[in-house]
Amino acid sequence: MKGKVILITGATNGIGLEAARALGRSGARLVIVGRSADKTNATADLIRRDTGADVTPLIADLSQQADIRALAADFKTRFDRLDVLINNAGAYFNSKQMTADGFEMTFALNHLSYFLLTHLLLDVIKDSAPARIINVSSNAHKFGGIDFDNLQAEKRFGGMIAYGQSKLENILFTYELARRLEGTGVTVNALHPGVVRTGFGKNNGALMTVAMNIFQGITGISAEQGADTIVYLASSPEVADVSGKYFYKRRAIKSSAVSYDTDAAARLWAISEALTGINQTVKV
């Protein structure tokens, strides 16, 4: 991985941070993305001290499309290649929230940010081929299907339903993008990191924090263990030509039946294009 450029979103804590550490030790040039400038800069310093890696911190609130566009533009002024894009940033929200753009927060952060950032960087990724795109999903995608009449909780909101649907959207996006990029030298895969002992879900008040602490304490693995499959997909020669798969513990496994629905994937793609304006500027 020496000299390869890797961009990781959500890299200031949890599995994103541990993936960055591991890939930094392998000699990669890291670009880490976080929402807080102070925290992202401090994390970059930490990774440099731990690994000796070349680390560039970039700041963006990935729930806001203006920030995503600024992030992509900033990246392109600094780098002329992107060997690995790791879409990892995401969150669980127990109550319905809206973004500054007027989108439901779970849908915007967990799905639209993956879709928009990937499209904005796709020209650089293609020019860097062989290259890899990795989308962090979750086994929570199996909690339900995709309801196009309630895509942004227009009718009803349930935190876990919205989260599970967003993780299904990650896989539908992965499979559709892999189909569209076939023959370009760019691979696209998704993964389930496992139940990880991190700060995940603890942004929803004291009761949720206690519940997550108990759940993660009983069933959870360390952030380093949770990052292992991300690192594997980003760096292993074993998966250099593997695309359009869903991984868990370094193995390609079956995702839910609905995740293979090509009509649903195409419909989600068209909706995502319209909501991000990508259909007017970028084609895949």
N, C-alpha and C positions, 0 to 999 in steps of 0.2 A: 504493500500500500504506500510505499515511500513516494512522496510527491503528489499523490492523488488528492484531489480536492473533494471534501465531503461536507455537505451542509446538513445540519441537524436542527430541527425545530424542537422546542420544549426541552432544551439541553441544560437548563440551569438546576435541575434536580432529578431524582428518580432514575428511571431507566435511560432517559436521554443523556443525563450526566455520565452514567456508567458506560454507556455505549461510546460517548465521546472520549472518555479516558482510555478505554481499550483500543479504540481506533487511533488515538493520538500516540499510544505506545508503539503502534505498528508503523509509524512514520508518516501518516496522512497529514495533510494540511486541513485543519478544521475550521469551519465557519459555524458558530453556534448562535442560535436565535433565541432571544428571550424578550419578555415584555418590559421588565424593569432594567433600566440602564445600569443602575448600581449593582444589582444582583448579577446581571449578565457579564459585566466587566470583572466583577469579583470572581465569577466562575471561570472566566477565561484565564485569570491569573492563577487560580487553583489548578486548572488542568495543565498550564505551562509548568508550574512547579512540580506537579506529580509526574509528568510524562516528558517534558522537554519539547512538546509539540508546538508547531506554529499554529496559533489560534487567533481567529478574527471574530470579535463579538459584533453582532448586528442586532438592532433593536426594532421590534415590531409587535403591535397588538394584533394577533392573527385573526381576531374576530372582526377586524375592520379592513375592508377591501382597499382603502387608500393606503393603509400601512403595508399591506401585502404588496401592492404595486410599487411603493417606495422601496421596500426591501429588495424586490427583484431588480429594480433599477440600480440600487446601491451595490448589490452583488456584482452586476455586470460591469460597473465602473472599476471594480477591484480585481475581478477574475475573468479570464478568457476561457475557462473550462470548468466543468462540474462532472465529476466521475460518479458520485453517489449522492442522491437526494434522499434524505430520511425524513418523511412526514410523521412526526411523533407527537406534536403538541395537541392536547385535547383535555377535556374536563367533563365532570359529571355535575349537573345542576339539579337540585331537588325541587326548585320552583322555577316557573317560567320567567325567563329574562329576555329582553330584546337588545340587539346590538345597536350601535350608532347608525347603522345602515338600514335599520328596521327589520332585521331578520331574527328569527328565534335563535338564541345563543348556542344551544347544543348543535343545531344544524349548521350554523355559520362557522363555528370554531372547529368542530370535529369533521365536517365534510367539506364545506365550501372552501375552507382555507387550503386543504389538500389539493382540491381541484384547481383553484386559481393559481396558487404558487407553482404547482407543477407545470401548468400551461405557460406561465410567464417565463419559466426557466427552460422550457423544452428545447428551444433552439440551441442553447448552450449545451444541454445534455446530449442532444443528437450529434452535435459537432465533436463531442468528447468520446463518442462510442469507440469501444464497448463501454457502456455505462449502465448504472443500476438505479432504479427507483424503488424505495421500500416504504410501504404504508403500514403503520402500526394500527392494527384493528384490535379485536377482542372476541373471546368466546361469547360475550354478551350479544353478539350479532344473532345468536340463535334464539333470543328471547321473543322474537316476533318477526313479522313480515314487514314490508314497506307499504305504507298507506299514503298513496299520492294525494288523497283528499285531506290528509292531516299531516302533511310533510313538515310543516312548521308549527304544529300544535294549534292550527287554526280553530279546531273544534274542541279539543281536550288536550290536557298535558299530564303526563306522568313522567317523572324523572328517569326511571329505569327504561321505560318504553322509548323515550326520546333518545336516551343514550344507546340502547340496543339497536335502534333503527339507524343511528349515525354510524355505528360500527359495521352494520350491514352495508350501508352506503359506501364505506371504505372498500369493502370487498367487491361490490358491484363495479365501482370505479376502477379498481385494480384489474379486474378481469377484462373490462371493456377497453381500458387503455392498453393492456397487453395485446389484445387483438389488433388494435389500430397501429401499434408500433412493431408488429411482426416484421422481421426482415431489416430493421433499422440498426440492430446491434444494441438496442436499449432494452433491458429486461425490467419487468415490473412484478413485484410480489408483495403479499400482505402477510401478516403474522399475528398470532396471539402470544403475548409475552408471559402469560400466566397471571395468577393472583399475586401481586407484588406488594411487599410492605413499603409503601411510600406515602406521600401526602395526598394521594388520590382520594377525591371525594370529601376531603376534610375542609373544604371551602364552603360548607353548607350548614354551619352552626355546630354547637356543642354536642347535641344529641347524635347527629350524623357522624361526628368525629369519634365519639365513643363507640358507636356501632361499627365503624370501619376499623378502628383499632382492634376490636374483639375479633372481627371477621378475618382481618389480615393476620392477626396474631395466631389464629388457629390454623389457617390454610395457606398463609402467604409464604412466598419465597423472597430472597433478598433482591434488591434492585440490580445488583451485579448479575445474579442468576437470570433475572427477567430480561436483561439487556443482551444475553448471550446469543439469542437467535437473530437479533438485529445485527450484531457484529458478524455473525456467520453469513447472513445474506449480503452484507456489505463487502465482505472480503474474501470469502472462501472460493477457491477455484472450482469446487464441486458444483456450485450453482451458477457458474458463469453464463451458461446458456439456458438456464431454467427461467421460465416466465409464465405469468398467469396462474400462480399457485398460492396456496394458503398454508403457512408453516406454523408448527408448534414443536418446541424442543428440537429444532434443526431438522424436522421431518415434514415433508409435504403431506397434509391430511385433507380430508374432505371438509368443506364448509357446509353451511345449511343448504337445503335444496333450492330455496328461493334465490340464493346468491348466484346460481347458475342460470337464472332467467335472463336470457339475452334481450328480450323485449323490455323488461323492467330496467335493465342496465342502460339501454339506448334511451329510454324515456327519462331516466334520471340524468343522463348526460345532457340531453336537450334542455331540460329544466335548469341544470347547473350552468350551461352556456348562457342562457337567457339572464339568469340572476347575477352573473358575473360580467356580462358583456363580452365574454371571450369569443362568442360566435361572430362578432364583428371585427376581431383583430387577429385571432390565432386559430389555425386549423390543424387538426391532427388526422 
